[in-house]
């Protein structure tokens, strides 16, 4: 069974295809610096860190102190981990642990 996103569109398909062409970290930096604002890049990176910490069973207080993310952001990411499309789970399972 193929995953069917609620947001699927031709434009988003092309964006993801473009991202999948990137070959290394430097190319990612170059592309995302052109496409996103600095704040957007930091927000996405923060969300990934929150997901990693939630996955390690850290408390909201520990995560808030370490990442400076709001409890609302932490809660939203926790809901994604529990009930979402498993995107965080896929990435977290593939990342090497620090």
TAQUIFEN-V534215 format. One record per helix or strand of 3 or more residues. SS is the DSSP state (H for helix, E for strand). FROM is the first residue (numbers start at 1). LEN is the number of residues. If there is no record, write none. Layout:
((SS:FROM:LEN) (SS:FROM:LEN))
This chain:
((H:10:12) (H:25:11) (H:38:18) (H:60:8) (H:71:13) (H:87:8))
